[in-house]
Amino acid sequence: MSPPPGRLQRVSTPAPSPPAPGIKVATIAGVPVYIGRSWGILALIIVALIGPDLQPTLGGQAYLVAIGYALLLLIAVMVHEGAHALGARSFGFPVHRVVADLWGGHTALDVTRSTPGRSAIVAVVGPLSNLALAAVGYGIAPLFEPGIAHGLARIFGLLNLLLAGFNMLPGLPLDGGQIVESLVWKITGDRHRGRVIAGYCGIAVTLGVLYWFIARPVLAGQTPSMFSLGWALLIGWFLWQGARHAISAGQVGGALERVRVADVLTPVAPVRYDAALSELPGGAPPVVVDGTGMPLALVDPEALASVPRESAPHTPISAVSRPQPAGWVVEADPNAGVAALFAPMNAVGTGLLAITHQGRLIGVVTAASINASLDAHT
């Protein structure tokens, strides 16, 4: 399965680099491939659901064969996600990693500069790779005598057919949903609208899956098997979360295009670093600047409060200022979209930027002001 589309994250102070997502098993075209820590949970679920069904026929070998099913699924998922990665790399998109995990798998890639056509191609190559594996499975099955090996080969073919068909269902987070997103994007010119619509399609797909595997048998007077019930609930949870995620991401993305830098800008009062504390203006927050007017630091309220009033005329602003990290000054057009501030704000890590326009300080922007504006537009 493919992951939910990359979410547009709200601005926050970045955390330390996360640990590796699992055990690195390979590198393909420079892309690291991992087996995620949660994949073992998926394997246990497969063994627990399939083993008992096979035991009446295979006896003590049933659980070994069930483990074989889990490994065949791992191969199918790895090839599927690897196809996404190679498709993205062929268009020059950065691909960070491929991971097989509890939810099947995901490929972390950056398609922010994609087009509808290229996005659709990257999506469809995953299911196509499963169709190719299905042909391999069914092709080699006749080479084995009837038995476990023959059965596993046929199961491998069927498994890949199911993966290809399931992933082409028209709703995010599935590949078919990414194709719906690309189609709406192509027609309307609005990628975010495409993502929202494809997310709602994903909710419809989720309800359809739950109906087919749970409600339909119950309405027909049948009791769903533990296998069907377990898989339906697991897949339904994955689809529901991915669809809601896509809707939220599309709404936030659309909001970002409507919010300008000027909408989140707080006016400030520039104060030279060598001015006395007694010259601090009231009203707008002060920002310490150098002789050319470029921002250097902020006034530290605690340090300012510790200076006796009688010493204010003789104490320079620099004595109570708090220097800011490199990169906190950003040149930006007030009418530009606020999304341009995300990367520098996350890189600086303080949740605050000083904004200049044509070399002149015009204000500061905080993570809180951006998030508040996004809330008002979503």
matplotlib code that plots the C-alpha trace (Angstrom):
import matplotlib.pyplot as plt

x = [0.0, 1.1, 1.3, -0.9, 0.4, 3.0, 1.4, 1.9, 3.2, 2.5, 5.4, 7.1, 10.5, 12.2, 13.0, 16.4, 16.8, 14.7, 16.3, 16.3, 12.8, 13.9, 16.5, 18.3, 18.3, 19.4, 20.2, 18.6, 19.7, 21.0, 17.7, 17.9, 15.4, 14.2, 12.1, 10.2, 10.0, 6.3, 6.5, 6.9, 3.4, 2.0, 3.8, 2.4, -1.1, -0.7, 0.5, -2.3, -5.0, -3.8, -2.1, -5.3, -7.1, -4.2, -3.7, -6.5, -4.8, -1.1, -0.9, 2.4, 3.6, 0.7, 2.5, 5.7, 3.6, 1.9, 5.3, 6.0, 2.8, 4.2, 7.5, 5.9, 3.8, 7.0, 8.6, 5.5, 5.4, 9.1, 8.9, 5.7, 7.4, 10.6, 8.8, 7.4, 10.9, 12.4, 9.5, 10.1, 13.9, 13.3, 11.7, 14.4, 12.3, 14.2, 13.5, 14.5, 13.7, 11.5, 10.0, 7.9, 5.9, 2.6, 0.6, 2.2, 4.8, 5.6, 8.0, 9.2, 9.7, 9.4, 7.0, 6.4, 7.6, 5.7, 2.9, -0.4, 0.9, 4.1, 2.3, -0.1, 2.8, 4.7, 1.4, 0.6, 4.0, 3.5, 0.4, 2.0, 4.9, 2.5, 0.9, 4.4, 5.0, 1.6, 2.7, 5.9, 4.0, 1.5, 4.2, 6.4, 3.6, 3.4, 7.1, 6.4, 4.6, 1.3, 2.3, 3.5, 5.9, 3.2, 0.7, 3.0, 3.8, 0.0, -0.6, 2.2, 0.5, -2.9, -1.5, 0.0, -3.2, -5.1, -2.5, -2.6, -6.4, -6.7, -4.2, -6.0, -9.2, -10.0, -9.3, -6.4, -4.1, -4.1, -2.4, -5.8, -6.5, -3.3, -4.5, -7.9, -5.9, -3.9, -7.0, -8.7, -5.5, -5.2, -8.8, -9.0, -5.3, -5.6, -3.6, -5.0, -8.6, -7.6, -6.2, -9.3, -11.6, -9.4, -9.4, -13.2, -13.1, -10.9, -13.5, -16.0, -13.6, -13.1, -16.9, -17.1, -14.4, -16.1, -19.4, -18.0, -16.1, -18.3, -21.8, -22.5, -22.0, -23.9, -26.9, -26.8, -27.1, -23.4, -20.7, -17.5, -14.5, -11.8, -9.5, -12.0, -12.9, -9.3, -8.1, -11.2, -10.6, -6.9, -7.3, -10.3, -8.3, -5.4, -7.7, -9.7, -6.6, -5.0, -8.1, -8.6, -4.9, -5.2, -8.3, -6.5, -3.3, -5.3, -7.2, -4.0, -2.3, -5.2, -5.1, -1.3, -2.0, -4.5, -2.4, 0.2, 3.3, 1.6, -1.3, 1.0, 3.4, 3.8, 5.2, 8.3, 10.3, 13.9, 16.4, 20.1, 22.3, 24.2, 21.1, 20.5, 17.7, 15.9, 15.4, 13.4, 10.1, 6.7, 4.0, 5.5, 8.0, 11.6, 14.1, 17.8, 19.5, 23.0, 24.1, 22.6, 19.2, 19.7, 18.2, 20.7, 18.8, 15.7, 15.5, 15.5, 12.6, 14.2, 17.5, 15.7, 13.7, 16.9, 18.4, 17.7, 15.7, 18.5, 20.9, 18.8, 20.2, 23.7, 23.0, 23.1, 20.4, 23.1, 23.5, 20.0, 19.7, 19.4, 21.3, 19.3, 20.7, 22.0, 19.3, 16.6, 16.5, 14.5, 13.9, 10.3, 7.6, 4.7, 2.3, 4.1, 2.6, 3.4, 4.6, 7.9, 8.7, 8.3, 11.7, 13.7, 11.6, 12.1, 15.8, 16.3, 14.4, 13.2, 9.7, 10.5, 11.8, 12.7, 11.3, 12.9, 11.6, 14.0, 16.6, 14.3, 13.0, 9.2, 8.3, 8.6, 6.6, 6.1, 5.0, 2.0, 0.9, 1.2, -0.8, -3.5, -3.9, -4.1, -6.8, -8.8, -8.6, -9.4]
y = [0.0, 3.5, 6.0, 9.0, 11.9, 14.0, 16.3, 20.1, 20.4, 23.4, 25.4, 24.2, 24.1, 21.1, 18.1, 16.4, 14.1, 11.0, 7.5, 5.2, 3.9, 0.2, -2.2, -1.1, -4.1, -2.6, 0.6, 0.8, 3.7, 5.5, 5.1, 3.3, 0.4, -0.4, -3.1, -1.0, -1.9, -2.4, -4.9, -7.7, -6.8, -7.3, -10.6, -11.8, -10.7, -12.7, -15.8, -15.6, -15.1, -17.6, -20.3, -21.7, -21.8, -23.9, -26.2, -28.7, -29.3, -28.9, -29.8, -28.7, -27.0, -24.6, -21.8, -22.2, -21.7, -18.7, -17.2, -17.8, -15.8, -12.9, -13.0, -13.1, -10.0, -8.3, -9.0, -7.7, -4.5, -3.9, -4.2, -2.0, 0.8, 0.4, 1.0, 4.2, 5.2, 4.5, 6.2, 9.3, 9.2, 9.0, 12.4, 13.8, 13.9, 13.4, 10.0, 9.7, 6.1, 3.1, 1.4, -1.8, -1.5, -2.4, -0.5, -2.3, 0.2, 3.7, 5.7, 9.0, 11.3, 15.0, 15.7, 19.3, 20.3, 17.6, 17.9, 16.0, 13.6, 12.8, 12.4, 9.9, 7.9, 7.7, 6.4, 3.8, 2.1, 0.6, -1.5, -2.3, -3.8, -6.0, -7.2, -8.2, -10.1, -11.8, -13.0, -14.4, -16.2, -17.8, -18.5, -20.5, -22.4, -25.1, -25.8, -27.3, -30.5, -30.0, -29.1, -26.3, -24.7, -24.9, -23.3, -20.6, -19.6, -19.4, -17.5, -15.1, -14.5, -14.0, -11.8, -9.4, -9.3, -8.3, -5.7, -4.2, -4.1, -2.8, -0.1, 1.1, 1.8, 5.5, 7.1, 8.4, 7.1, 4.5, 4.8, 5.1, 8.1, 9.8, 9.3, 11.0, 13.8, 14.2, 14.2, 16.9, 18.8, 18.7, 19.8, 22.6, 23.6, 23.2, 20.4, 21.0, 20.7, 17.4, 16.1, 17.0, 15.4, 12.3, 12.2, 12.2, 9.4, 7.5, 7.8, 6.3, 3.5, 2.8, 2.5, 0.2, -2.1, -2.4, -3.0, -5.7, -7.7, -7.1, -5.7, -7.6, -11.1, -10.1, -8.8, -12.2, -14.1, -15.2, -14.7, -13.1, -15.2, -14.0, -13.6, -11.4, -9.4, -8.9, -7.7, -5.5, -3.7, -3.3, -2.1, 0.1, 1.8, 2.5, 3.9, 6.0, 7.6, 8.2, 9.7, 12.1, 13.0, 13.8, 16.0, 17.9, 18.3, 19.6, 22.1, 23.3, 23.5, 25.6, 27.9, 28.4, 29.8, 32.3, 33.5, 36.3, 37.3, 40.6, 38.7, 37.2, 40.1, 41.9, 45.5, 46.2, 49.2, 49.0, 50.1, 50.6, 48.2, 51.2, 53.2, 53.6, 51.7, 54.9, 55.3, 52.1, 53.0, 52.0, 50.3, 48.0, 45.3, 46.4, 44.7, 45.4, 46.5, 47.4, 50.7, 49.8, 48.8, 45.1, 43.0, 41.6, 40.5, 40.8, 42.5, 40.0, 40.9, 39.3, 41.1, 44.3, 44.0, 43.4, 46.8, 49.5, 52.5, 55.0, 52.9, 52.9, 56.2, 54.7, 51.1, 50.2, 48.1, 45.5, 44.7, 43.3, 41.9, 38.2, 37.5, 35.4, 32.5, 32.9, 32.8, 34.5, 37.5, 36.7, 39.0, 38.6, 40.4, 41.2, 40.0, 36.7, 33.4, 32.5, 29.0, 30.6, 31.1, 27.5, 26.3, 29.2, 29.1, 25.4, 25.7, 28.5, 26.5, 29.4, 29.9, 33.5, 35.3, 39.0, 40.0, 42.6, 44.0, 45.7, 45.7, 47.4, 45.7, 45.6, 43.2, 39.8, 36.6, 33.9, 30.2, 31.0, 33.8, 31.5, 28.7, 31.1, 32.4, 28.9, 28.0, 31.0, 29.9, 26.1]
z = [0.0, -0.6, 2.3, 2.9, 0.8, 2.3, 4.9, 5.0, 8.5, 10.6, 11.8, 14.9, 16.5, 14.8, 16.9, 16.8, 13.8, 14.3, 14.6, 11.6, 10.9, 11.3, 10.0, 6.9, 4.5, 1.2, -0.8, -4.3, -6.6, -3.5, -1.6, 1.7, 2.2, 5.7, 7.4, 10.0, 13.6, 13.3, 10.5, 13.0, 14.3, 10.8, 10.5, 13.8, 12.7, 9.4, 11.2, 13.9, 11.2, 8.6, 10.8, 12.3, 8.9, 7.5, 10.5, 9.6, 6.2, 7.0, 10.6, 12.2, 9.0, 9.0, 10.9, 8.9, 5.8, 7.4, 8.0, 4.3, 3.5, 5.6, 3.8, 0.4, 1.4, 2.5, -1.0, -2.7, -0.6, -1.1, -4.9, -4.9, -2.9, -4.8, -8.0, -6.6, -5.6, -9.0, -10.7, -8.6, -9.2, -12.9, -12.8, -10.6, -7.4, -4.1, -2.5, 1.1, 2.0, 1.5, 4.5, 5.0, 8.2, 9.9, 7.3, 4.4, 3.4, 2.4, 0.2, 1.6, -1.4, -2.3, -5.2, -4.5, -7.9, -9.7, -12.3, -12.5, -15.1, -13.3, -10.0, -11.7, -13.2, -9.9, -8.4, -11.0, -11.3, -7.8, -8.8, -12.2, -10.4, -8.5, -11.7, -12.9, -9.7, -10.1, -13.6, -12.1, -9.3, -11.6, -14.2, -11.9, -10.1, -12.8, -12.3, -8.8, -8.0, -6.1, -2.5, -0.4, -2.9, -5.6, -3.3, -2.2, -5.8, -6.6, -3.4, -4.4, -7.7, -6.1, -3.4, -5.9, -8.0, -4.8, -3.9, -7.5, -7.5, -4.0, -4.4, -7.5, -5.6, -6.2, -2.8, -0.8, 0.7, -2.0, -5.4, -7.1, -4.8, -6.0, -9.6, -8.6, -7.0, -10.2, -12.4, -10.3, -10.2, -14.0, -14.5, -11.8, -11.6, -7.8, -6.3, -2.8, -4.0, -5.7, -2.4, -0.5, -3.0, -3.2, 0.6, 0.7, -1.9, 0.5, 3.2, 0.7, -0.1, 3.6, 4.1, 1.1, 2.4, 5.8, 4.2, 1.8, 4.5, 7.5, 6.9, 3.7, 5.3, 8.4, 6.3, 4.4, 7.7, 7.7, 10.3, 9.0, 9.6, 12.0, 9.0, 7.2, 10.3, 11.3, 7.9, 7.3, 10.6, 10.1, 6.5, 7.4, 10.1, 7.8, 5.1, 7.4, 9.0, 5.6, 4.1, 7.0, 6.9, 3.1, 3.7, 6.4, 4.4, 1.4, 3.5, 5.1, 1.7, 0.3, 3.4, 2.9, -0.6, 0.8, 3.7, 2.9, 4.9, 5.7, 7.3, 10.0, 10.4, 13.7, 13.4, 15.5, 16.7, 15.5, 18.2, 17.7, 19.8, 21.2, 22.3, 26.0, 27.7, 28.4, 24.7, 24.4, 22.7, 24.0, 21.9, 19.3, 20.4, 20.1, 17.8, 18.2, 14.9, 13.8, 12.3, 8.9, 10.4, 10.1, 12.9, 15.4, 18.5, 20.7, 24.1, 26.9, 29.3, 32.3, 31.8, 31.2, 34.4, 36.4, 35.4, 38.1, 36.7, 37.6, 35.5, 32.3, 30.8, 31.1, 30.0, 26.3, 24.7, 23.8, 27.5, 27.7, 24.2, 23.3, 20.0, 17.5, 15.4, 11.9, 9.3, 11.4, 9.1, 5.9, 3.0, 1.9, -0.1, 2.3, -0.5, -0.9, 0.4, 3.9, 2.8, 1.8, 5.6, 6.6, 5.6, 7.1, 10.3, 10.8, 10.0, 12.6, 15.2, 17.3, 16.0, 15.1, 12.0, 11.4, 8.0, 5.8, 2.5, 0.1, 2.9, 5.5, 8.7, 8.5, 11.4, 12.8, 12.2, 14.8, 14.5, 16.6, 14.3, 11.3, 12.9, 14.1, 10.6, 9.2, 11.8, 10.6, 7.0, 7.4]

ax = plt.figure().add_subplot(projection="3d")
ax.plot(x, y, z, "-o")
ax.set_aspect("equal")
plt.show()
